[in-house]
Amino acid sequence: MLNEKEKLGFDELAAPAAPVSKPSEISILIAQLNALHKEGMLTDQEFQKKKAELLARL
């Protein structure tokens, strides 16, 4: 079973290119990312990096 970081794409070997996603999907992923950040499971740097990646998919 995947942990929360893996579900959000925190796989260092994953391909950097991602398909364009629906804004609603991106919003949900950013909300999940924010929850992990608030729980202390993500550093500020991890949060900012992944958020930027998600926003770039719009």
Biopython code that builds the backbone (N, CA, C, O; Angstrom):
import numpy as np
from Bio.PDB.StructureBuilder import StructureBuilder

atoms = [
    (1, "MET", "N", (0.848, -1.185, 0.000)),
    (1, "MET", "CA", (0.000, 0.000, 0.000)),
    (1, "MET", "C", (0.890, 1.243, 0.000)),
    (1, "MET", "O", (1.905, 1.290, 0.695)),
    (2, "LEU", "N", (0.505, 2.234, -0.775)),
    (2, "LEU", "CA", (1.302, 3.450, -0.891)),
    (2, "LEU", "C", (1.107, 4.352, 0.309)),
    (2, "LEU", "O", (0.009, 4.459, 0.855)),
    (3, "ASN", "N", (2.188, 4.999, 0.709)),
    (3, "ASN", "CA", (2.018, 5.992, 1.762)),
    (3, "ASN", "C", (1.548, 7.292, 1.132)),
    (3, "ASN", "O", (1.466, 7.393, -0.092)),
    (4, "GLU", "N", (1.243, 8.274, 1.944)),
    (4, "GLU", "CA", (0.650, 9.524, 1.448)),
    (4, "GLU", "C", (1.573, 10.270, 0.487)),
    (4, "GLU", "O", (1.098, 10.810, -0.511)),
    (5, "LYS", "N", (2.857, 10.314, 0.755)),
    (5, "LYS", "CA", (3.781, 11.003, -0.145)),
    (5, "LYS", "C", (3.804, 10.330, -1.511)),
    (5, "LYS", "O", (3.806, 11.006, -2.539)),
    (6, "GLU", "N", (3.822, 8.995, -1.525)),
    (6, "GLU", "CA", (3.842, 8.277, -2.791)),
    (6, "GLU", "C", (2.575, 8.534, -3.593)),
    (6, "GLU", "O", (2.635, 8.651, -4.816)),
    (7, "LYS", "N", (1.438, 8.622, -2.929)),
    (7, "LYS", "CA", (0.178, 8.901, -3.616)),
    (7, "LYS", "C", (0.215, 10.243, -4.330)),
    (7, "LYS", "O", (-0.402, 10.408, -5.382)),
    (8, "LEU", "N", (0.937, 11.202, -3.760)),
    (8, "LEU", "CA", (1.009, 12.538, -4.346)),
    (8, "LEU", "C", (2.177, 12.682, -5.316)),
    (8, "LEU", "O", (2.466, 13.788, -5.772)),
    (9, "GLY", "N", (2.846, 11.586, -5.633)),
    (9, "GLY", "CA", (3.893, 11.638, -6.633)),
    (9, "GLY", "C", (5.277, 11.931, -6.117)),
    (9, "GLY", "O", (6.110, 12.435, -6.871)),
    (10, "PHE", "N", (5.558, 11.641, -4.879)),
    (10, "PHE", "CA", (6.886, 11.860, -4.335)),
    (10, "PHE", "C", (7.760, 10.645, -4.611)),
    (10, "PHE", "O", (8.268, 10.008, -3.689)),
    (11, "ASP", "N", (7.922, 10.341, -5.862)),
    (11, "ASP", "CA", (8.774, 9.235, -6.281)),
    (11, "ASP", "C", (9.923, 9.838, -7.072)),
    (11, "ASP", "O", (9.713, 10.363, -8.165)),
    (12, "GLU", "N", (11.106, 9.771, -6.548)),
    (12, "GLU", "CA", (12.268, 10.405, -7.172)),
    (12, "GLU", "C", (12.546, 9.856, -8.564)),
    (12, "GLU", "O", (13.163, 10.547, -9.375)),
    (13, "LEU", "N", (12.111, 8.638, -8.868)),
    (13, "LEU", "CA", (12.375, 8.037, -10.163)),
    (13, "LEU", "C", (11.259, 8.282, -11.165)),
    (13, "LEU", "O", (11.375, 7.885, -12.325)),
    (14, "ALA", "N", (10.205, 8.913, -10.750)),
    (14, "ALA", "CA", (9.064, 9.147, -11.637)),
    (14, "ALA", "C", (9.438, 10.140, -12.731)),
    (14, "ALA", "O", (10.266, 11.028, -12.530)),
    (15, "ALA", "N", (8.817, 9.971, -13.878)),
    (15, "ALA", "CA", (9.044, 10.897, -14.988)),
    (15, "ALA", "C", (8.539, 12.280, -14.609)),
    (15, "ALA", "O", (7.449, 12.400, -14.051)),
    (16, "PRO", "N", (9.303, 13.323, -14.898)),
    (16, "PRO", "CA", (8.894, 14.673, -14.504)),
    (16, "PRO", "C", (7.701, 15.211, -15.282)),
    (16, "PRO", "O", (6.946, 16.033, -14.763)),
    (17, "ALA", "N", (7.521, 14.762, -16.509)),
    (17, "ALA", "CA", (6.407, 15.260, -17.316)),
    (17, "ALA", "C", (5.113, 14.599, -16.877)),
    (17, "ALA", "O", (5.058, 13.388, -16.666)),
    (18, "ALA", "N", (4.077, 15.408, -16.744)),
    (18, "ALA", "CA", (2.775, 14.888, -16.335)),
    (18, "ALA", "C", (1.714, 15.466, -17.255)),
    (18, "ALA", "O", (1.862, 16.581, -17.754)),
    (19, "PRO", "N", (0.651, 14.718, -17.481)),
    (19, "PRO", "CA", (-0.412, 15.232, -18.340)),
    (19, "PRO", "C", (-1.126, 16.412, -17.691)),
    (19, "PRO", "O", (-1.127, 16.568, -16.470)),
    (20, "VAL", "N", (-1.723, 17.228, -18.529)),
    (20, "VAL", "CA", (-2.506, 18.353, -18.020)),
    (20, "VAL", "C", (-3.709, 17.794, -17.276)),
    (20, "VAL", "O", (-4.384, 16.889, -17.768)),
    (21, "SER", "N", (-3.971, 18.321, -16.112)),
    (21, "SER", "CA", (-5.064, 17.836, -15.276)),
    (21, "SER", "C", (-6.157, 18.878, -15.172)),
    (21, "SER", "O", (-5.952, 20.057, -15.460)),
    (22, "LYS", "N", (-7.319, 18.417, -14.753)),
    (22, "LYS", "CA", (-8.433, 19.328, -14.515)),
    (22, "LYS", "C", (-8.121, 20.190, -13.298)),
    (22, "LYS", "O", (-7.513, 19.714, -12.339)),
    (23, "PRO", "N", (-8.533, 21.457, -13.330)),
    (23, "PRO", "CA", (-8.300, 22.325, -12.163)),
    (23, "PRO", "C", (-8.857, 21.743, -10.867)),
    (23, "PRO", "O", (-8.257, 21.912, -9.806)),
    (24, "SER", "N", (-9.997, 21.060, -10.943)),
    (24, "SER", "CA", (-10.577, 20.492, -9.723)),
    (24, "SER", "C", (-9.692, 19.388, -9.149)),
    (24, "SER", "O", (-9.574, 19.253, -7.932)),
    (25, "GLU", "N", (-9.071, 18.597, -10.029)),
    (25, "GLU", "CA", (-8.165, 17.547, -9.560)),
    (25, "GLU", "C", (-6.935, 18.157, -8.894)),
    (25, "GLU", "O", (-6.476, 17.680, -7.856)),
    (26, "ILE", "N", (-6.411, 19.214, -9.503)),
    (26, "ILE", "CA", (-5.239, 19.893, -8.948)),
    (26, "ILE", "C", (-5.575, 20.490, -7.589)),
    (26, "ILE", "O", (-4.775, 20.412, -6.657)),
    (27, "SER", "N", (-6.754, 21.085, -7.477)),
    (27, "SER", "CA", (-7.177, 21.673, -6.196)),
    (27, "SER", "C", (-7.225, 20.625, -5.095)),
    (27, "SER", "O", (-6.792, 20.878, -3.971)),
    (28, "ILE", "N", (-7.743, 19.466, -5.413)),
    (28, "ILE", "CA", (-7.830, 18.376, -4.435)),
    (28, "ILE", "C", (-6.434, 17.925, -4.019)),
    (28, "ILE", "O", (-6.164, 17.731, -2.834)),
    (29, "LEU", "N", (-5.552, 17.760, -4.996)),
    (29, "LEU", "CA", (-4.189, 17.329, -4.679)),
    (29, "LEU", "C", (-3.447, 18.359, -3.837)),
    (29, "LEU", "O", (-2.706, 17.997, -2.923)),
    (30, "ILE", "N", (-3.642, 19.638, -4.140)),
    (30, "ILE", "CA", (-2.989, 20.683, -3.346)),
    (30, "ILE", "C", (-3.540, 20.691, -1.924)),
    (30, "ILE", "O", (-2.789, 20.905, -0.972)),
    (31, "ALA", "N", (-4.835, 20.462, -1.770)),
    (31, "ALA", "CA", (-5.425, 20.392, -0.429)),
    (31, "ALA", "C", (-4.834, 19.219, 0.354)),
    (31, "ALA", "O", (-4.539, 19.351, 1.542)),
    (32, "GLN", "N", (-4.662, 18.078, -0.306)),
    (32, "GLN", "CA", (-4.058, 16.919, 0.348)),
    (32, "GLN", "C", (-2.604, 17.211, 0.711)),
    (32, "GLN", "O", (-2.134, 16.850, 1.790)),
    (33, "LEU", "N", (-1.916, 17.861, -0.194)),
    (33, "LEU", "CA", (-0.529, 18.245, 0.038)),
    (33, "LEU", "C", (-0.422, 19.181, 1.235)),
    (33, "LEU", "O", (0.464, 19.029, 2.075)),
    (34, "ASN", "N", (-1.327, 20.143, 1.306)),
    (34, "ASN", "CA", (-1.352, 21.091, 2.419)),
    (34, "ASN", "C", (-1.603, 20.377, 3.749)),
    (34, "ASN", "O", (-0.994, 20.713, 4.765)),
    (35, "ALA", "N", (-2.492, 19.406, 3.735)),
    (35, "ALA", "CA", (-2.775, 18.653, 4.958)),
    (35, "ALA", "C", (-1.524, 17.916, 5.436)),
    (35, "ALA", "O", (-1.221, 17.909, 6.629)),
    (36, "LEU", "N", (-0.803, 17.300, 4.506)),
    (36, "LEU", "CA", (0.438, 16.612, 4.871)),
    (36, "LEU", "C", (1.466, 17.597, 5.422)),
    (36, "LEU", "O", (2.189, 17.287, 6.369)),
    (37, "HIS", "N", (1.524, 18.760, 4.834)),
    (37, "HIS", "CA", (2.460, 19.792, 5.292)),
    (37, "HIS", "C", (2.111, 20.236, 6.707)),
    (37, "HIS", "O", (2.993, 20.348, 7.559)),
    (38, "LYS", "N", (0.838, 20.487, 6.960)),
    (38, "LYS", "CA", (0.405, 20.922, 8.293)),
    (38, "LYS", "C", (0.643, 19.851, 9.348)),
    (38, "LYS", "O", (0.892, 20.167, 10.511)),
    (39, "GLU", "N", (0.567, 18.576, 8.942)),
    (39, "GLU", "CA", (0.804, 17.470, 9.872)),
    (39, "GLU", "C", (2.297, 17.245, 10.117)),
    (39, "GLU", "O", (2.679, 16.420, 10.947)),
    (40, "GLY", "N", (3.127, 17.977, 9.395)),
    (40, "GLY", "CA", (4.564, 17.834, 9.567)),
    (40, "GLY", "C", (5.178, 16.710, 8.761)),
    (40, "GLY", "O", (6.341, 16.361, 8.962)),
    (41, "MET", "N", (4.405, 16.139, 7.850)),
    (41, "MET", "CA", (4.913, 15.039, 7.036)),
    (41, "MET", "C", (5.722, 15.533, 5.838)),
    (41, "MET", "O", (6.470, 14.764, 5.234)),
    (42, "LEU", "N", (5.573, 16.813, 5.494)),
    (42, "LEU", "CA", (6.332, 17.425, 4.409)),
    (42, "LEU", "C", (7.055, 18.652, 4.942)),
    (42, "LEU", "O", (6.523, 19.399, 5.763)),
    (43, "THR", "N", (8.263, 18.843, 4.467)),
    (43, "THR", "CA", (8.983, 20.064, 4.821)),
    (43, "THR", "C", (8.416, 21.219, 4.000)),
    (43, "THR", "O", (7.666, 21.005, 3.047)),
    (44, "ASP", "N", (8.778, 22.434, 4.374)),
    (44, "ASP", "CA", (8.352, 23.596, 3.592)),
    (44, "ASP", "C", (8.843, 23.469, 2.152)),
    (44, "ASP", "O", (8.114, 23.774, 1.208)),
    (45, "GLN", "N", (10.072, 23.020, 1.999)),
    (45, "GLN", "CA", (10.664, 22.886, 0.668)),
    (45, "GLN", "C", (9.920, 21.834, -0.162)),
    (45, "GLN", "O", (9.619, 22.070, -1.332)),
    (46, "GLU", "N", (9.623, 20.681, 0.433)),
    (46, "GLU", "CA", (8.884, 19.642, -0.287)),
    (46, "GLU", "C", (7.511, 20.152, -0.705)),
    (46, "GLU", "O", (7.071, 19.929, -1.833)),
    (47, "PHE", "N", (6.844, 20.834, 0.209)),
    (47, "PHE", "CA", (5.511, 21.363, -0.071)),
    (47, "PHE", "C", (5.550, 22.348, -1.231)),
    (47, "PHE", "O", (4.759, 22.230, -2.168)),
    (48, "GLN", "N", (6.456, 23.316, -1.181)),
    (48, "GLN", "CA", (6.540, 24.337, -2.227)),
    (48, "GLN", "C", (6.886, 23.724, -3.585)),
    (48, "GLN", "O", (6.323, 24.109, -4.609)),
    (49, "LYS", "N", (7.813, 22.775, -3.583)),
    (49, "LYS", "CA", (8.223, 22.133, -4.838)),
    (49, "LYS", "C", (7.058, 21.387, -5.469)),
    (49, "LYS", "O", (6.780, 21.557, -6.656)),
    (50, "LYS", "N", (6.383, 20.567, -4.688)),
    (50, "LYS", "CA", (5.291, 19.761, -5.236)),
    (50, "LYS", "C", (4.112, 20.638, -5.635)),
    (50, "LYS", "O", (3.462, 20.372, -6.646)),
    (51, "LYS", "N", (3.828, 21.672, -4.862)),
    (51, "LYS", "CA", (2.741, 22.590, -5.205)),
    (51, "LYS", "C", (3.023, 23.254, -6.551)),
    (51, "LYS", "O", (2.130, 23.368, -7.390)),
    (52, "ALA", "N", (4.255, 23.689, -6.754)),
    (52, "ALA", "CA", (4.633, 24.314, -8.029)),
    (52, "ALA", "C", (4.482, 23.328, -9.184)),
    (52, "ALA", "O", (4.026, 23.700, -10.266)),
    (53, "GLU", "N", (4.865, 22.071, -8.956)),
    (53, "GLU", "CA", (4.709, 21.046, -9.990)),
    (53, "GLU", "C", (3.240, 20.848, -10.341)),
    (53, "GLU", "O", (2.885, 20.733, -11.514)),
    (54, "LEU", "N", (2.399, 20.810, -9.332)),
    (54, "LEU", "CA", (0.967, 20.624, -9.575)),
    (54, "LEU", "C", (0.374, 21.813, -10.322)),
    (54, "LEU", "O", (-0.411, 21.628, -11.252)),
    (55, "LEU", "N", (0.735, 23.015, -9.931)),
    (55, "LEU", "CA", (0.212, 24.208, -10.600)),
    (55, "LEU", "C", (0.683, 24.288, -12.048)),
    (55, "LEU", "O", (-0.028, 24.818, -12.902)),
    (56, "ALA", "N", (1.866, 23.771, -12.329)),
    (56, "ALA", "CA", (2.388, 23.774, -13.697)),
    (56, "ALA", "C", (1.594, 22.840, -14.606)),
    (56, "ALA", "O", (1.650, 22.971, -15.829)),
    (57, "ARG", "N", (0.861, 21.907, -14.020)),
    (57, "ARG", "CA", (0.059, 20.960, -14.802)),
    (57, "ARG", "C", (-1.244, 21.567, -15.305)),
    (57, "ARG", "O", (-1.936, 20.954, -16.118)),
    (58, "LEU", "N", (-1.584, 22.752, -14.838)),
    (58, "LEU", "CA", (-2.826, 23.397, -15.274)),
    (58, "LEU", "C", (-2.704, 23.922, -16.682)),
    (58, "LEU", "O", (-3.656, 24.495, -17.211)),
]
sb = StructureBuilder()
sb.init_structure("model")
sb.init_model(0)
sb.init_chain("A")
sb.init_seg("    ")
for serial, (resi, resn, name, xyz) in enumerate(atoms, 1):
    if name == "N":
        sb.init_residue(resn, " ", resi, " ")
    sb.init_atom(name, np.array(xyz, "f"), 0.0, 1.0, " ", f" {name:<3s}", serial, name[0])
structure = sb.get_structure()
